[in-house]
Amino acid sequence: QVQLVESGGGLVQPGGSLRLSCAASGSLFRLYVMGWYRQAPGKQRELVAALTSGGRTNYADSVKGRFTISRNNANNTVYLQMSGLRPEDTASYYCNAAGYGNVYWGQGTQVTVSS
């Protein structure tokens, strides 16, 4: 069982930056594929970024060059550094861990980009 707790969301002006964090429980964190997803009102949840245990990344086209996913296996945390934020980035952001046939989700953190 893996528990995921996100933090770092908030209100930011267009062009601003935020860093989301996701703290994970469990001893196998380093072996999981970690991802960030987002869901805006009335829309489906979508992949934002993913990071494998080997360091391979995958980004949605809409965030390439603006967002960076990283992980610290020493403290079981995955990060999403977001810059150049746009109003269309407004959504609830969810941390995801996948591995060994299991998928885990955090409760989400709200990001609102507005002037």
Secondary structure, DSSP 4 states (H G I P E B T S, - for coil): ---EEEE--EEE-TT--EEEEEEE-STTGGGSEEEEEEE-TTS--EEEEEE-TTS-EEE-GGGTTTEEEEEETTTTEEEEEE-S--GGG-EEEEEEEEETTEEEE---EEEEE--
